[in-house]
Amino acid sequence: MAYRILAKKCTQCGACLEECPMEAISVDPADRYVIDPDKCTDCGSCSDICPSGAITGA
């Protein structure tokens, strides 16, 4: 499963950024939170912690 962040739902609270044990989440030049699929291990921590439900598994 590949996780992704839905920009329209993301409030940029930073919870996922702090929670990710693999440091797979970063902020791109357009100030959007993104998940690096090469670093992501599909643990689901980011999705579980996201208060706005902006992270989905595809």
PDB file of N, CA, C, O and CB in Angstrom:
ATOM      1  N   MET A   1       0.852  -1.175   0.000  1.00  0.00           N
ATOM      2  CA  MET A   1       0.000   0.000   0.000  1.00  0.00           C
ATOM      3  C   MET A   1       0.899   1.239   0.000  1.00  0.00           C
ATOM      4  O   MET A   1       1.896   1.294   0.719  1.00  0.00           O
ATOM      5  CB  MET A   1      -0.970  -0.002   1.231  1.00  0.00           C
ATOM      6  N   ALA A   2       0.543   2.198  -0.791  1.00  0.00           N
ATOM      7  CA  ALA A   2       1.300   3.457  -0.829  1.00  0.00           C
ATOM      8  C   ALA A   2       0.463   4.554  -0.178  1.00  0.00           C
ATOM      9  O   ALA A   2      -0.697   4.755  -0.539  1.00  0.00           O
ATOM     10  CB  ALA A   2       1.681   3.848  -2.300  1.00  0.00           C
ATOM     11  N   TYR A   3       1.047   5.252   0.766  1.00  0.00           N
ATOM     12  CA  TYR A   3       0.344   6.343   1.428  1.00  0.00           C
ATOM     13  C   TYR A   3       0.587   7.644   0.684  1.00  0.00           C
ATOM     14  O   TYR A   3       1.650   7.860   0.102  1.00  0.00           O
ATOM     15  CB  TYR A   3       0.788   6.470   2.893  1.00  0.00           C
ATOM     16  N   ARG A   4      -0.415   8.501   0.714  1.00  0.00           N
ATOM     17  CA  ARG A   4      -0.262   9.828   0.117  1.00  0.00           C
ATOM     18  C   ARG A   4      -1.034  10.837   0.948  1.00  0.00           C
ATOM     19  O   ARG A   4      -1.961  10.488   1.678  1.00  0.00           O
ATOM     20  CB  ARG A   4      -0.750   9.841  -1.359  1.00  0.00           C
ATOM     21  N   ILE A   5      -0.635  12.090   0.822  1.00  0.00           N
ATOM     22  CA  ILE A   5      -1.262  13.171   1.576  1.00  0.00           C
ATOM     23  C   ILE A   5      -2.151  13.965   0.634  1.00  0.00           C
ATOM     24  O   ILE A   5      -1.700  14.451  -0.403  1.00  0.00           O
ATOM     25  CB  ILE A   5      -0.196  14.090   2.243  1.00  0.00           C
ATOM     26  N   LEU A   6      -3.409  14.090   1.004  1.00  0.00           N
ATOM     27  CA  LEU A   6      -4.368  14.851   0.206  1.00  0.00           C
ATOM     28  C   LEU A   6      -4.228  16.330   0.563  1.00  0.00           C
ATOM     29  O   LEU A   6      -4.627  16.758   1.646  1.00  0.00           O
ATOM     30  CB  LEU A   6      -5.834  14.349   0.448  1.00  0.00           C
ATOM     31  N   ALA A   7      -3.664  17.091  -0.350  1.00  0.00           N
ATOM     32  CA  ALA A   7      -3.343  18.500  -0.092  1.00  0.00           C
ATOM     33  C   ALA A   7      -4.565  19.316   0.320  1.00  0.00           C
ATOM     34  O   ALA A   7      -4.451  20.223   1.143  1.00  0.00           O
ATOM     35  CB  ALA A   7      -2.715  19.119  -1.323  1.00  0.00           C
ATOM     36  N   LYS A   8      -5.722  19.007  -0.238  1.00  0.00           N
ATOM     37  CA  LYS A   8      -6.924  19.794   0.076  1.00  0.00           C
ATOM     38  C   LYS A   8      -7.419  19.555   1.501  1.00  0.00           C
ATOM     39  O   LYS A   8      -8.106  20.404   2.069  1.00  0.00           O
ATOM     40  CB  LYS A   8      -8.036  19.462  -0.909  1.00  0.00           C
ATOM     41  N   LYS A   9      -7.073  18.409   2.079  1.00  0.00           N
ATOM     42  CA  LYS A   9      -7.495  18.112   3.446  1.00  0.00           C
ATOM     43  C   LYS A   9      -6.415  18.417   4.481  1.00  0.00           C
ATOM     44  O   LYS A   9      -6.707  18.558   5.669  1.00  0.00           O
ATOM     45  CB  LYS A   9      -7.897  16.664   3.552  1.00  0.00           C
ATOM     46  N   CYS A  10      -5.171  18.517   4.028  1.00  0.00           N
ATOM     47  CA  CYS A  10      -4.044  18.723   4.939  1.00  0.00           C
ATOM     48  C   CYS A  10      -4.072  20.128   5.543  1.00  0.00           C
ATOM     49  O   CYS A  10      -4.183  21.121   4.825  1.00  0.00           O
ATOM     50  CB  CYS A  10      -2.715  18.493   4.204  1.00  0.00           C
ATOM     51  N   THR A  11      -3.971  20.196   6.866  1.00  0.00           N
ATOM     52  CA  THR A  11      -3.959  21.487   7.565  1.00  0.00           C
ATOM     53  C   THR A  11      -2.534  21.924   7.910  1.00  0.00           C
ATOM     54  O   THR A  11      -2.335  22.962   8.542  1.00  0.00           O
ATOM     55  CB  THR A  11      -4.805  21.407   8.844  1.00  0.00           C
ATOM     56  N   GLN A  12      -1.561  21.143   7.500  1.00  0.00           N
ATOM     57  CA  GLN A  12      -0.142  21.419   7.742  1.00  0.00           C
ATOM     58  C   GLN A  12       0.179  21.561   9.233  1.00  0.00           C
ATOM     59  O   GLN A  12       0.959  22.422   9.638  1.00  0.00           O
ATOM     60  CB  GLN A  12       0.270  22.686   7.008  1.00  0.00           C
ATOM     61  N   CYS A  13      -0.435  20.704  10.028  1.00  0.00           N
ATOM     62  CA  CYS A  13      -0.204  20.753  11.473  1.00  0.00           C
ATOM     63  C   CYS A  13       1.161  20.189  11.862  1.00  0.00           C
ATOM     64  O   CYS A  13       1.696  20.533  12.916  1.00  0.00           O
ATOM     65  CB  CYS A  13      -1.298  19.989  12.199  1.00  0.00           C
ATOM     66  N   GLY A  14       1.726  19.325  11.017  1.00  0.00           N
ATOM     67  CA  GLY A  14       3.040  18.760  11.287  1.00  0.00           C
ATOM     68  C   GLY A  14       3.047  17.485  12.109  1.00  0.00           C
ATOM     69  O   GLY A  14       4.115  16.940  12.387  1.00  0.00           O
ATOM     70  N   ALA A  15       1.880  17.000  12.502  1.00  0.00           N
ATOM     71  CA  ALA A  15       1.828  15.787  13.328  1.00  0.00           C
ATOM     72  C   ALA A  15       2.452  14.593  12.611  1.00  0.00           C
ATOM     73  O   ALA A  15       3.186  13.815  13.220  1.00  0.00           O
ATOM     74  CB  ALA A  15       0.379  15.466  13.707  1.00  0.00           C
ATOM     75  N   CYS A  16       2.166  14.449  11.335  1.00  0.00           N
ATOM     76  CA  CYS A  16       2.704  13.317  10.576  1.00  0.00           C
ATOM     77  C   CYS A  16       4.215  13.415  10.434  1.00  0.00           C
ATOM     78  O   CYS A  16       4.922  12.410  10.507  1.00  0.00           O
ATOM     79  CB  CYS A  16       2.055  13.244   9.194  1.00  0.00           C
ATOM     80  N   LEU A  17       4.693  14.609  10.234  1.00  0.00           N
ATOM     81  CA  LEU A  17       6.128  14.856  10.075  1.00  0.00           C
ATOM     82  C   LEU A  17       6.891  14.401  11.320  1.00  0.00           C
ATOM     83  O   LEU A  17       7.960  13.800  11.216  1.00  0.00           O
ATOM     84  CB  LEU A  17       6.394  16.353   9.802  1.00  0.00           C
ATOM     85  N   GLU A  18       6.340  14.690  12.481  1.00  0.00           N
ATOM     86  CA  GLU A  18       6.964  14.305  13.748  1.00  0.00           C
ATOM     87  C   GLU A  18       6.796  12.817  14.043  1.00  0.00           C
ATOM     88  O   GLU A  18       7.664  12.207  14.668  1.00  0.00           O
ATOM     89  CB  GLU A  18       6.376  15.122  14.887  1.00  0.00           C
ATOM     90  N   GLU A  19       5.695  12.235  13.601  1.00  0.00           N
ATOM     91  CA  GLU A  19       5.364  10.844  13.931  1.00  0.00           C
ATOM     92  C   GLU A  19       6.095   9.815  13.067  1.00  0.00           C
ATOM     93  O   GLU A  19       6.353   8.705  13.532  1.00  0.00           O
ATOM     94  CB  GLU A  19       3.882  10.635  13.794  1.00  0.00           C
ATOM     95  N   CYS A  20       6.428  10.150  11.851  1.00  0.00           N
ATOM     96  CA  CYS A  20       7.007   9.182  10.912  1.00  0.00           C
ATOM     97  C   CYS A  20       8.370   8.678  11.398  1.00  0.00           C
ATOM     98  O   CYS A  20       9.312   9.462  11.511  1.00  0.00           O
ATOM     99  CB  CYS A  20       7.148   9.814   9.518  1.00  0.00           C
ATOM    100  N   PRO A  21       8.481   7.367  11.687  1.00  0.00           N
ATOM    101  CA  PRO A  21       9.746   6.833  12.189  1.00  0.00           C
ATOM    102  C   PRO A  21      10.842   6.758  11.121  1.00  0.00           C
ATOM    103  O   PRO A  21      12.023   6.645  11.449  1.00  0.00           O
ATOM    104  CB  PRO A  21       9.517   5.463  12.767  1.00  0.00           C
ATOM    105  N   MET A  22      10.454   6.820   9.856  1.00  0.00           N
ATOM    106  CA  MET A  22      11.417   6.709   8.760  1.00  0.00           C
ATOM    107  C   MET A  22      11.806   8.066   8.169  1.00  0.00           C
ATOM    108  O   MET A  22      12.603   8.138   7.233  1.00  0.00           O
ATOM    109  CB  MET A  22      10.848   5.829   7.670  1.00  0.00           C
ATOM    110  N   GLU A  23      11.239   9.134   8.719  1.00  0.00           N
ATOM    111  CA  GLU A  23      11.478  10.489   8.203  1.00  0.00           C
ATOM    112  C   GLU A  23      11.174  10.567   6.706  1.00  0.00           C
ATOM    113  O   GLU A  23      11.910  11.181   5.934  1.00  0.00           O
ATOM    114  CB  GLU A  23      12.938  10.917   8.467  1.00  0.00           C
ATOM    115  N   ALA A  24      10.061   9.922   6.317  1.00  0.00           N
ATOM    116  CA  ALA A  24       9.661   9.863   4.911  1.00  0.00           C
ATOM    117  C   ALA A  24       8.797  11.048   4.496  1.00  0.00           C
ATOM    118  O   ALA A  24       8.484  11.200   3.315  1.00  0.00           O
ATOM    119  CB  ALA A  24       8.916   8.578   4.643  1.00  0.00           C
ATOM    120  N   ILE A  25       8.411  11.883   5.446  1.00  0.00           N
ATOM    121  CA  ILE A  25       7.542  13.022   5.148  1.00  0.00           C
ATOM    122  C   ILE A  25       8.351  14.302   5.205  1.00  0.00           C
ATOM    123  O   ILE A  25       9.141  14.526   6.122  1.00  0.00           O
ATOM    124  CB  ILE A  25       6.351  13.088   6.134  1.00  0.00           C
ATOM    125  N   SER A  26       8.135  15.127   4.208  1.00  0.00           N
ATOM    126  CA  SER A  26       8.835  16.411   4.142  1.00  0.00           C
ATOM    127  C   SER A  26       7.896  17.460   3.565  1.00  0.00           C
ATOM    128  O   SER A  26       6.777  17.161   3.149  1.00  0.00           O
ATOM    129  CB  SER A  26      10.131  16.302   3.286  1.00  0.00           C
ATOM    130  N   VAL A  27       8.378  18.688   3.550  1.00  0.00           N
ATOM    131  CA  VAL A  27       7.607  19.797   2.977  1.00  0.00           C
ATOM    132  C   VAL A  27       8.299  20.191   1.678  1.00  0.00           C
ATOM    133  O   VAL A  27       9.494  20.483   1.664  1.00  0.00           O
ATOM    134  CB  VAL A  27       7.503  21.028   3.978  1.00  0.00           C
ATOM    135  N   ASP A  28       7.532  20.197   0.582  1.00  0.00           N
ATOM    136  CA  ASP A  28       8.125  20.528  -0.715  1.00  0.00           C
ATOM    137  C   ASP A  28       8.233  22.045  -0.900  1.00  0.00           C
ATOM    138  O   ASP A  28       7.759  22.794  -0.046  1.00  0.00           O
ATOM    139  CB  ASP A  28       7.294  19.914  -1.856  1.00  0.00           C
ATOM    140  N   PRO A  29       8.839  22.510  -1.986  1.00  0.00           N
ATOM    141  CA  PRO A  29       9.013  23.954  -2.200  1.00  0.00           C
ATOM    142  C   PRO A  29       7.706  24.754  -2.252  1.00  0.00           C
ATOM    143  O   PRO A  29       7.708  25.966  -2.038  1.00  0.00           O
ATOM    144  CB  PRO A  29       9.762  24.173  -3.475  1.00  0.00           C
ATOM    145  N   ALA A  30       6.600  24.076  -2.533  1.00  0.00           N
ATOM    146  CA  ALA A  30       5.299  24.753  -2.571  1.00  0.00           C
ATOM    147  C   ALA A  30       4.594  24.683  -1.217  1.00  0.00           C
ATOM    148  O   ALA A  30       3.396  24.950  -1.127  1.00  0.00           O
ATOM    149  CB  ALA A  30       4.409  24.133  -3.655  1.00  0.00           C
ATOM    150  N   ASP A  31       5.337  24.323  -0.158  1.00  0.00           N
ATOM    151  CA  ASP A  31       4.810  24.202   1.208  1.00  0.00           C
ATOM    152  C   ASP A  31       3.736  23.132   1.352  1.00  0.00           C
ATOM    153  O   ASP A  31       2.817  23.281   2.157  1.00  0.00           O
ATOM    154  CB  ASP A  31       4.250  25.524   1.653  1.00  0.00           C
ATOM    155  N   ARG A  32       3.843  22.058   0.583  1.00  0.00           N
ATOM    156  CA  ARG A  32       2.932  20.920   0.705  1.00  0.00           C
ATOM    157  C   ARG A  32       3.675  19.772   1.377  1.00  0.00           C
ATOM    158  O   ARG A  32       4.855  19.545   1.111  1.00  0.00           O
ATOM    159  CB  ARG A  32       2.376  20.484  -0.691  1.00  0.00           C
ATOM    160  N   TYR A  33       2.985  19.062   2.237  1.00  0.00           N
ATOM    161  CA  TYR A  33       3.568  17.885   2.867  1.00  0.00           C
ATOM    162  C   TYR A  33       3.510  16.739   1.861  1.00  0.00           C
ATOM    163  O   TYR A  33       2.478  16.513   1.229  1.00  0.00           O
ATOM    164  CB  TYR A  33       2.819  17.516   4.198  1.00  0.00           C
ATOM    165  N   VAL A  34       4.617  16.018   1.714  1.00  0.00           N
ATOM    166  CA  VAL A  34       4.695  14.909   0.766  1.00  0.00           C
ATOM    167  C   VAL A  34       5.382  13.712   1.426  1.00  0.00           C
ATOM    168  O   VAL A  34       6.188  13.866   2.343  1.00  0.00           O
ATOM    169  CB  VAL A  34       5.457  15.335  -0.519  1.00  0.00           C
ATOM    170  N   ILE A  35       5.044  12.526   0.939  1.00  0.00           N
ATOM    171  CA  ILE A  35       5.632  11.288   1.441  1.00  0.00           C
ATOM    172  C   ILE A  35       6.567  10.726   0.381  1.00  0.00           C
ATOM    173  O   ILE A  35       6.178  10.552  -0.774  1.00  0.00           O
ATOM    174  CB  ILE A  35       4.531  10.252   1.818  1.00  0.00           C
ATOM    175  N   ASP A  36       7.787  10.447   0.774  1.00  0.00           N
ATOM    176  CA  ASP A  36       8.771   9.848  -0.127  1.00  0.00           C
ATOM    177  C   ASP A  36       8.517   8.340  -0.153  1.00  0.00           C
ATOM    178  O   ASP A  36       8.742   7.663   0.850  1.00  0.00           O
ATOM    179  CB  ASP A  36      10.251  10.175   0.329  1.00  0.00           C
ATOM    180  N   PRO A  37       8.052   7.804  -1.287  1.00  0.00           N
ATOM    181  CA  PRO A  37       7.735   6.371  -1.344  1.00  0.00           C
ATOM    182  C   PRO A  37       8.953   5.466  -1.163  1.00  0.00           C
ATOM    183  O   PRO A  37       8.808   4.301  -0.793  1.00  0.00           O
ATOM    184  CB  PRO A  37       7.076   6.052  -2.659  1.00  0.00           C
ATOM    185  N   ASP A  38      10.142   5.987  -1.420  1.00  0.00           N
ATOM    186  CA  ASP A  38      11.350   5.188  -1.241  1.00  0.00           C
ATOM    187  C   ASP A  38      11.726   5.026   0.234  1.00  0.00           C
ATOM    188  O   ASP A  38      12.412   4.071   0.597  1.00  0.00           O
ATOM    189  CB  ASP A  38      12.504   5.821  -1.997  1.00  0.00           C
ATOM    190  N   LYS A  39      11.283   5.946   1.074  1.00  0.00           N
ATOM    191  CA  LYS A  39      11.567   5.870   2.512  1.00  0.00           C
ATOM    192  C   LYS A  39      10.406   5.267   3.302  1.00  0.00           C
ATOM    193  O   LYS A  39      10.611   4.685   4.368  1.00  0.00           O
ATOM    194  CB  LYS A  39      11.886   7.255   3.051  1.00  0.00           C
ATOM    195  N   CYS A  40       9.196   5.407   2.783  1.00  0.00           N
ATOM    196  CA  CYS A  40       7.995   4.951   3.487  1.00  0.00           C
ATOM    197  C   CYS A  40       7.955   3.423   3.572  1.00  0.00           C
ATOM    198  O   CYS A  40       8.168   2.732   2.576  1.00  0.00           O
ATOM    199  CB  CYS A  40       6.731   5.474   2.781  1.00  0.00           C
ATOM    200  N   THR A  41       7.681   2.904   4.773  1.00  0.00           N
ATOM    201  CA  THR A  41       7.574   1.459   4.988  1.00  0.00           C
ATOM    202  C   THR A  41       6.122   1.015   5.157  1.00  0.00           C
ATOM    203  O   THR A  41       5.867  -0.133   5.521  1.00  0.00           O
ATOM    204  CB  THR A  41       8.385   1.051   6.215  1.00  0.00           C
ATOM    205  N   ASP A  42       5.176   1.904   4.898  1.00  0.00           N
ATOM    206  CA  ASP A  42       3.739   1.608   4.996  1.00  0.00           C
ATOM    207  C   ASP A  42       3.311   1.204   6.405  1.00  0.00           C
ATOM    208  O   ASP A  42       2.424   0.366   6.567  1.00  0.00           O
ATOM    209  CB  ASP A  42       3.374   0.503   4.024  1.00  0.00           C
ATOM    210  N   CYS A  43       3.932   1.791   7.417  1.00  0.00           N
ATOM    211  CA  CYS A  43       3.578   1.437   8.797  1.00  0.00           C
ATOM    212  C   CYS A  43       2.222   2.015   9.217  1.00  0.00           C
ATOM    213  O   CYS A  43       1.565   1.474  10.107  1.00  0.00           O
ATOM    214  CB  CYS A  43       4.661   1.927   9.753  1.00  0.00           C
ATOM    215  N   GLY A  44       1.803   3.115   8.577  1.00  0.00           N
ATOM    216  CA  GLY A  44       0.510   3.714   8.886  1.00  0.00           C
ATOM    217  C   GLY A  44       0.511   4.705  10.031  1.00  0.00           C
ATOM    218  O   GLY A  44      -0.544   5.236  10.377  1.00  0.00           O
ATOM    219  N   SER A  45       1.656   4.970  10.627  1.00  0.00           N
ATOM    220  CA  SER A  45       1.724   5.910  11.753  1.00  0.00           C
ATOM    221  C   SER A  45       1.211   7.287  11.370  1.00  0.00           C
ATOM    222  O   SER A  45       0.508   7.932  12.147  1.00  0.00           O
ATOM    223  CB  SER A  45       3.154   6.020  12.263  1.00  0.00           C
ATOM    224  N   CYS A  46       1.559   7.731  10.189  1.00  0.00           N
ATOM    225  CA  CYS A  46       1.149   9.062   9.735  1.00  0.00           C
ATOM    226  C   CYS A  46      -0.368   9.149   9.579  1.00  0.00           C
ATOM    227  O   CYS A  46      -0.993  10.131   9.977  1.00  0.00           O
ATOM    228  CB  CYS A  46       1.835   9.407   8.407  1.00  0.00           C
ATOM    229  N   SER A  47      -0.939   8.109   8.996  1.00  0.00           N
ATOM    230  CA  SER A  47      -2.386   8.080   8.793  1.00  0.00           C
ATOM    231  C   SER A  47      -3.126   8.039  10.126  1.00  0.00           C
ATOM    232  O   SER A  47      -4.150   8.700  10.298  1.00  0.00           O
ATOM    233  CB  SER A  47      -2.780   6.875   7.935  1.00  0.00           C
ATOM    234  N   ASP A  48      -2.601   7.261  11.063  1.00  0.00           N
ATOM    235  CA  ASP A  48      -3.230   7.138  12.379  1.00  0.00           C
ATOM    236  C   ASP A  48      -3.215   8.451  13.156  1.00  0.00           C
ATOM    237  O   ASP A  48      -4.164   8.750  13.880  1.00  0.00           O
ATOM    238  CB  ASP A  48      -2.531   6.062  13.187  1.00  0.00           C
ATOM    239  N   ILE A  49      -2.147   9.240  13.012  1.00  0.00           N
ATOM    240  CA  ILE A  49      -1.989  10.460  13.809  1.00  0.00           C
ATOM    241  C   ILE A  49      -2.659  11.676  13.167  1.00  0.00           C
ATOM    242  O   ILE A  49      -2.916  12.664  13.855  1.00  0.00           O
ATOM    243  CB  ILE A  49      -0.517  10.748  14.020  1.00  0.00           C
ATOM    244  N   CYS A  50      -2.944  11.625  11.877  1.00  0.00           N
ATOM    245  CA  CYS A  50      -3.463  12.794  11.152  1.00  0.00           C
ATOM    246  C   CYS A  50      -4.863  13.190  11.641  1.00  0.00           C
ATOM    247  O   CYS A  50      -5.810  12.422  11.476  1.00  0.00           O
ATOM    248  CB  CYS A  50      -3.502  12.506   9.643  1.00  0.00           C
ATOM    249  N   PRO A  51      -5.003  14.381  12.241  1.00  0.00           N
ATOM    250  CA  PRO A  51      -6.296  14.796  12.778  1.00  0.00           C
ATOM    251  C   PRO A  51      -7.320  15.165  11.708  1.00  0.00           C
ATOM    252  O   PRO A  51      -8.520  15.176  11.983  1.00  0.00           O
ATOM    253  CB  PRO A  51      -6.102  15.959  13.690  1.00  0.00           C
ATOM    254  N   SER A  52      -6.868  15.465  10.504  1.00  0.00           N
ATOM    255  CA  SER A  52      -7.810  15.868   9.453  1.00  0.00           C
ATOM    256  C   SER A  52      -8.113  14.749   8.466  1.00  0.00           C
ATOM    257  O   SER A  52      -8.883  14.950   7.527  1.00  0.00           O
ATOM    258  CB  SER A  52      -7.264  17.059   8.704  1.00  0.00           C
ATOM    259  N   GLY A  53      -7.523  13.581   8.660  1.00  0.00           N
ATOM    260  CA  GLY A  53      -7.773  12.459   7.757  1.00  0.00           C
ATOM    261  C   GLY A  53      -7.227  12.688   6.357  1.00  0.00           C
ATOM    262  O   GLY A  53      -7.776  12.181   5.379  1.00  0.00           O
ATOM    263  N   ALA A  54      -6.147  13.452   6.264  1.00  0.00           N
ATOM    264  CA  ALA A  54      -5.596  13.818   4.960  1.00  0.00           C
ATOM    265  C   ALA A  54      -4.648  12.775   4.381  1.00  0.00           C
ATOM    266  O   ALA A  54      -4.213  12.909   3.237  1.00  0.00           O
ATOM    267  CB  ALA A  54      -4.879  15.125   5.070  1.00  0.00           C
ATOM    268  N   ILE A  55      -4.324  11.746   5.143  1.00  0.00           N
ATOM    269  CA  ILE A  55      -3.383  10.737   4.648  1.00  0.00           C
ATOM    270  C   ILE A  55      -4.130   9.440   4.384  1.00  0.00           C
ATOM    271  O   ILE A  55      -4.773   8.872   5.266  1.00  0.00           O
ATOM    272  CB  ILE A  55      -2.225  10.504   5.660  1.00  0.00           C
ATOM    273  N   THR A  56      -4.024   8.993   3.138  1.00  0.00           N
ATOM    274  CA  THR A  56      -4.738   7.789   2.734  1.00  0.00           C
ATOM    275  C   THR A  56      -3.777   6.766   2.163  1.00  0.00           C
ATOM    276  O   THR A  56      -2.723   7.109   1.629  1.00  0.00           O
ATOM    277  CB  THR A  56      -5.822   8.123   1.715  1.00  0.00           C
ATOM    278  N   GLY A  57      -4.153   5.523   2.282  1.00  0.00           N
ATOM    279  CA  GLY A  57      -3.403   4.447   1.650  1.00  0.00           C
ATOM    280  C   GLY A  57      -4.047   4.134   0.320  1.00  0.00           C
ATOM    281  O   GLY A  57      -5.257   3.924   0.238  1.00  0.00           O
ATOM    282  N   ALA A  58      -3.237   4.102  -0.717  1.00  0.00           N
ATOM    283  CA  ALA A  58      -3.789   3.853  -2.059  1.00  0.00           C
ATOM    284  C   ALA A  58      -3.381   2.483  -2.547  1.00  0.00           C
ATOM    285  O   ALA A  58      -3.746   2.088  -3.654  1.00  0.00           O
ATOM    286  CB  ALA A  58      -3.323   4.927  -3.057  1.00  0.00           C
TER     287      ALA A  58
END
